[in-house]
C-alpha cells in the first residue's frame, strides 16, 4: 500500500490522498466513512489517558482527579497523531472485513 497522507503531520494536519498511488484503493469509500475511526481514536485516547493517570498515580501519589487532569494535559500533544493512526487502522480493518472489489 502506498502513502495514505499527502505530507507529514509535522507540516500541519495532513490531507489524505483520494486513492492509493500504488494499488488505486479508494480510501474514503462513502460519506461518513471515517465515523468508525472516531470510535477507534476515542478508545485509544481513553486507554492512553488511563495509562498516563495510572503511572502518575503510582509515581506521585496525588489525588486521582489531579492525576487525570495531568494525564489529559500530557495526552493533548498526541491527539492529532492518534487521530491519523485511527484512520489508518480503520482502513485496514475495513479492508480485512469487506475488501473493495475492483472490476
N, C-alpha and C positions, 0 to 999 in steps of 0.2 A: 504494500500500500504506500502511496506517495504522501506528500505533505498535506495535512488537513488545513492548516492555517497558513495565511499568506506571508506572515512575518512573525518574529519572536515577540513574546509578551513583554520583553524589556523595552520595546518601542511603543507600548500602549496596548490596549485591549485589541488583539488581532482579529481581523475579518477572516472568515472561512472561505476556502475555495468552494465553488458550487459543485464541482466534480473532482474526483481524484485524478491527478495528472497522469498516473500510471495505468490504472485499471478502469477509469471512466465511471467509477461508482458515484452515484448521486448521494451527497451527504445528507441533505435535508429532504427527505422523501415526501413530506407533506407539510402543510401549515401546522404549526404547533408540535412538530416532531420532537423537539428537544424539551418538552414538558417533563418527560421521564428523567432526563438528565438533571433537571432541577431537584427531583427527589433523591437522586444519587448524590448530588452535591450537598444537599441538606444532611443526608445520612453521614457522609464523610466529614462534614463540618462538625456535626454533633459528636462524632467519635473522636475527632482531633481535640475539640474543646474539652471533652470529658477526660481525655488522657492528660492534657495540659493541667487541668484542675486537679486531677488525682496526684500528679507529680508535684505540683506546687503544694498541695496539702501535706503530702508525705515529707517534703523537704522543709517547709516553713512552719507548719502547724497553725496557719492562720484560720480564721473563720471560713466556712465553706463559701459564703457569699463573696468575700474578698477574693478567694481563690478563683471562683467562677468569673468574676469581673476581670481579673488579670489574665485568665485563660482566653477570654474573648479578645482582650486587647492584643495578646500575643498572636492570636489567630488571624486578626484582620489583614495583615500583610499577605497572608497565604490565600485569602479568599479568591482573588482572580485566578490564580493558578489552579485551585481546586475546581473552579467553575469550568475551566478549559479541560481539565483532566476528566471531569464527569461527562462532558460531551463526547470525548474520545471513548470512554468506557461504554457510553450509551450506544454509539455507533457499532462498536464491536459486539455488544450484547445483542443488538437488533440483527446484525448480520449473522450471528450464530443461530438465533432462533428463527428468523424469517429472512433468508438471503434474497437479495434483489435478483430477479430473473431478467436476463438480457436476451433480446431476440436473436 
